[in-house]
Amino acid sequence: MSITNDEIKYVAGLARLELSAAEIKKFSGQLNGILEYIGQLKGVDTTRVKAAVSASGLMDVWRTDEIKEWPRDEVEAALNQGELEGGRIRVKRVL
């Protein structure tokens, strides 16, 4: 599979990019090189390879939110003139 100049012009138009003839030629070569490499990867036998969710093995850590009370003097120092409402820091509403 290869990408034609017309396809590059079409995608550039969708992205509202104006490409010169030299840029189209350059991108055509680069994109077709990428597609050739992908074609090589498709030929690799992966039938005995286990599917992996993540290569790093890292996982998200989830915890429940907990409200922790601060001493009033620490809250006032943190706010440095801020407002409290019901013992909690009052912030502007986010829309």
N, C-alpha and C positions, 0 to 999 in steps of 0.2 A: 504494500500500500504506500502510496506517495501523495504528498499534498501538492496541488496545482497552484499556479500563480493566482488564478481566479479565486480559489478558496482563501488564499492569504489576503487578497484584496477585500473579499467579503467579510472576513473576520475583522480586518482592520477597520472597515466601514462600521461594523457593529460597535467597535471600541472608539469610534470617531477619531481614528488615526489617519493621517495623510502620509503614506509611504512613497518614497521615491522608487524608481525602477531598480536602483542599486540595492536599496533596503529589501525590496521584495525578493530579489535574487539571493541576497545574503540569508534572509529568514527561510527561504525555500530550502536552501542547502542545510541549514541548521536543523530545521524541523524534520526534514527527510532523514537526516542522520539519526535523530532521536527515534524515529519510527523504525528504522533499520535495527537499532539496538533493541528496541522492544520486541521486534520479530525474533531476534536471537534469544531473548529471555523466554519467549513463548515455547521455544524448542527444548527447554530444560525439563528433564523428568523430575517432577516433584511429588510423585505418587507416594513415596515413603516418608515425606516430610510432614510433621505435625503442624497444623495451623497455629499461628501465634497471634495473640491479641496485641502484644507489645514486645518489641525486641529488647527493651531495657529491663523488663520485669517490674518496673515501678507500678504502683497502684494508687488510686485516689484514696484519700483518708477522709472518712465522713464522721462527723461527730454532731451531737445535738447542741443547739445553741443554749447557753446558760447565761442567765442574768446574774451578774456579780455586783454587789453593792460596794461602792467606794466610800471612804470616810468623807464627810461633807467638805472638810477643809481641802482635801485632795481634788475633789470635783471643782471647787471654786478656783483653786490654783490652776487647774487644767483649762478651765473656761476663761479665766482672766477677765471677766465681765460678762460671761455668758448667762443664759437663763436656765433655770431648773423648772421642771413641771412634774409634780408627783415624785420628787426625789431623783428624777432622771434628767439627762441632758436634753434640752429642747433644741431641735434642729429644724431648718427650713424644709418644707415639703418638697419632695422630688416629683416632678411631673413627667 
